[in-house]
Amino acid sequence: MLVIGIAGGTGSGKTTVVKRILDSLPVGEVVVIPQDSYYRDNSHLPLEERLEMNFDHPSSIEFELLTEHVGQLKKGESIEQPIYSYLTCTRAKETITILPRHVIIVEGILILTNPELRELMDIKIFVDADADDRLSRVITRDIVERGRSVAKVLDRYEKTVKPMHLQFIEPTKRYADIIVPQGGNNSVAITILSSIVEKNLQKHRQ
């Protein structure tokens, strides 16, 4: 089994990189574990407080559960992955059953900040992008997917996203085995990554 960690700043193109790797591989061989599913449940807080949560700080992630789940998948065991809603900042009562596959991709902005999780990864990737490019993607995503206004997105970017990126996310570059500049637009890097995964899959098929 091959465990790949794909990190990088908010709006850097991680999801695009993951999708392009998946598109190049056989269906059913790879499972993606998104860090976003493991945000801590905040249903005990009033909605106003929940909407002001700092999603870019490592303490917002239940790394204990995420690490446990990746470990279980490596052992060939299935897991019950949480479902998290950005609109309510809470976890659903339902879960998603995830079966082990030959390749596990763990994706998220903060995954390389946790030493125990890093230990479970065979390949660590950091998707890099210019701050301006990341900001434009964040604005588009937060308006469409999370119902925020442009003013709210810009305010949050200045107060939390940018300082958290500099404090916690950017420094994790040093843990990466591979740095992918230009995010999902870097076809050469994605081709190389896909070939590495494909070779690993071929070993399991033999």
C-alpha positions as CSV (number, residue, x, y, z in Angstrom):
1,M,0.0,0.0,0.0
2,L,1.2,3.5,-0.9
3,V,0.2,6.5,1.2
4,I,0.6,9.9,-0.4
5,G,0.2,13.2,1.4
6,I,-0.7,16.2,-0.7
7,A,-0.5,19.6,1.2
8,G,-0.3,23.2,0.2
9,G,-2.0,26.5,1.0
10,T,-5.6,27.3,0.6
11,G,-6.4,27.7,-3.1
12,S,-3.0,26.3,-4.2
13,G,-4.6,23.7,-6.5
14,K,-4.3,20.6,-4.3
15,T,-7.7,19.3,-5.3
16,T,-6.9,19.8,-9.0
17,V,-3.6,17.9,-8.6
18,V,-5.5,15.0,-6.8
19,K,-8.2,15.0,-9.5
20,R,-5.7,14.8,-12.4
21,I,-3.8,12.0,-10.7
22,L,-7.1,10.1,-10.2
23,D,-8.0,10.7,-13.8
24,S,-4.8,9.0,-15.0
25,L,-5.3,5.9,-12.9
26,P,-7.7,2.9,-13.0
27,V,-11.0,3.4,-11.2
28,G,-11.2,1.8,-7.8
29,E,-7.5,1.6,-7.1
30,V,-7.1,4.8,-5.2
31,V,-9.0,6.3,-2.2
32,V,-8.8,10.0,-1.2
33,I,-9.0,11.0,2.5
34,P,-9.7,14.8,2.7
35,Q,-8.4,16.6,5.8
36,D,-11.6,18.7,5.7
37,S,-13.7,15.8,6.8
38,Y,-11.8,15.8,10.1
39,Y,-12.5,19.3,11.3
40,R,-13.7,19.1,14.9
41,D,-17.4,19.2,15.5
42,N,-18.5,22.6,16.9
43,S,-22.2,21.9,17.4
44,H,-21.8,22.9,21.0
45,L,-21.1,26.5,20.0
46,P,-23.6,29.1,18.9
47,L,-23.8,29.5,15.1
48,E,-22.2,33.0,15.2
49,E,-19.1,31.6,17.0
50,R,-18.9,28.7,14.6
51,L,-18.9,30.9,11.6
52,E,-15.8,32.7,13.0
53,M,-13.8,29.5,13.5
54,N,-10.2,29.6,12.4
55,F,-10.0,26.7,9.9
56,D,-6.4,27.3,9.2
57,H,-5.0,26.4,12.6
58,P,-3.8,22.8,13.3
59,S,-6.0,22.7,16.5
60,S,-9.1,22.8,14.3
61,I,-8.3,19.3,13.0
62,E,-9.0,16.1,14.9
63,F,-5.6,14.7,13.9
64,E,-6.0,11.8,16.4
65,L,-8.9,10.4,14.5
66,L,-7.4,11.1,11.1
67,T,-4.1,9.4,12.0
68,E,-6.0,6.5,13.5
69,H,-8.1,6.1,10.3
70,V,-5.1,6.2,8.0
71,G,-3.4,3.6,10.2
72,Q,-6.5,1.4,10.0
73,L,-6.5,1.6,6.2
74,K,-2.9,0.7,6.0
75,K,-3.7,-2.5,8.0
76,G,-6.4,-3.3,5.5
77,E,-9.3,-2.3,7.7
78,S,-12.3,-0.2,6.6
79,I,-13.1,3.2,8.3
80,E,-16.1,5.4,9.0
81,Q,-15.1,8.8,7.6
82,P,-16.9,11.8,9.1
83,I,-18.9,14.2,7.1
84,Y,-18.3,17.9,7.8
85,S,-20.4,20.9,6.7
86,Y,-18.8,24.3,6.2
87,L,-22.2,25.9,6.2
88,T,-23.0,24.8,9.8
89,C,-19.4,24.1,11.0
90,T,-20.7,20.8,12.4
91,R,-20.3,17.1,11.6
92,A,-23.2,15.0,10.4
93,K,-24.5,12.1,12.3
94,E,-23.9,9.9,9.2
95,T,-20.5,8.7,8.1
96,I,-19.0,7.4,4.9
97,T,-17.6,3.8,4.8
98,I,-14.2,3.9,3.2
99,L,-12.6,0.6,2.1
100,P,-8.8,0.2,1.9
101,R,-7.2,0.5,-1.5
102,H,-3.7,0.0,-2.9
103,V,-3.1,3.8,-2.9
104,I,-4.3,6.2,-0.2
105,I,-4.1,10.0,-0.9
106,V,-4.4,12.2,2.2
107,E,-5.1,15.8,1.1
108,G,-5.3,19.0,3.0
109,I,-3.6,22.3,4.0
110,L,-2.4,21.2,7.4
111,I,-1.6,17.5,7.0
112,L,2.2,17.9,7.0
113,T,2.0,19.8,10.4
114,N,1.3,16.6,12.3
115,P,4.4,14.3,12.9
116,E,2.4,11.2,13.6
117,L,0.5,11.6,10.3
118,R,3.7,12.3,8.4
119,E,5.1,9.1,9.6
120,L,2.4,7.1,7.9
121,M,3.1,8.7,4.5
122,D,5.4,7.1,1.9
123,I,5.4,10.3,-0.3
124,K,4.9,13.8,0.9
125,I,3.9,16.5,-1.7
126,F,3.6,20.2,-1.3
127,V,1.5,22.1,-4.0
128,D,2.9,25.6,-4.3
129,A,1.3,28.6,-5.8
130,D,1.6,32.4,-5.8
131,A,-0.3,34.2,-3.1
132,D,-2.3,36.2,-5.6
133,D,-3.4,33.1,-7.4
134,R,-4.4,31.4,-4.1
135,L,-6.4,34.5,-3.1
136,S,-8.4,34.6,-6.3
137,R,-9.3,30.9,-6.0
138,V,-10.3,31.4,-2.3
139,I,-12.6,34.3,-3.2
140,T,-14.3,32.2,-5.9
141,R,-14.6,29.1,-3.8
142,D,-15.8,30.7,-0.6
143,I,-18.5,32.7,-2.4
144,V,-19.8,29.8,-4.4
145,E,-19.4,26.9,-1.9
146,R,-19.5,28.6,1.5
147,G,-21.9,31.4,0.9
148,R,-19.6,34.2,2.0
149,S,-19.4,37.8,0.6
150,V,-16.3,39.2,-1.1
151,A,-15.8,41.5,1.9
152,K,-16.0,38.6,4.3
153,V,-13.6,36.5,2.3
154,L,-11.0,39.3,2.1
155,D,-11.4,40.1,5.8
156,R,-10.9,36.5,6.7
157,Y,-7.9,36.2,4.4
158,E,-6.1,39.1,6.0
159,K,-6.9,38.1,9.6
160,T,-6.5,34.3,9.5
161,V,-5.7,32.7,6.2
162,K,-2.6,34.7,5.4
163,P,-1.0,34.7,8.9
164,M,-1.9,31.0,9.4
165,H,-0.3,30.1,6.0
166,L,2.9,31.9,7.0
167,Q,3.0,30.4,10.5
168,F,1.9,26.8,9.9
169,I,1.5,25.8,6.2
170,E,4.5,27.4,4.4
171,P,7.0,25.9,6.9
172,T,5.8,22.4,6.1
173,K,7.5,22.6,2.7
174,R,10.6,21.3,4.4
175,Y,8.9,18.0,5.0
176,A,7.9,17.5,1.3
177,D,9.7,15.0,-0.9
178,I,8.3,16.7,-4.0
179,I,7.2,20.4,-4.4
180,V,4.8,21.1,-7.2
181,P,4.9,24.7,-8.4
182,Q,1.9,26.2,-10.3
183,G,-0.5,23.6,-8.8
184,G,-2.8,21.8,-11.1
185,N,-1.3,23.6,-14.1
186,N,2.0,21.7,-13.8
187,S,1.4,18.9,-16.2
188,V,5.0,17.6,-16.0
189,A,4.9,17.2,-12.2
190,I,1.5,15.5,-12.3
191,T,2.7,13.1,-15.1
192,I,5.7,12.1,-12.9
193,L,3.5,11.6,-9.8
194,S,1.0,9.6,-11.8
195,S,3.8,7.3,-13.1
196,I,5.1,6.7,-9.6
197,V,1.6,5.7,-8.4
198,E,1.1,3.5,-11.5
199,K,4.4,1.7,-10.9
200,N,3.3,1.0,-7.3
201,L,0.0,-0.4,-8.5
202,Q,1.7,-2.7,-11.0
203,K,3.7,-4.2,-8.2
204,H,0.5,-5.1,-6.4
205,R,-1.0,-6.6,-9.5
206,Q,2.0,-9.0,-10.1
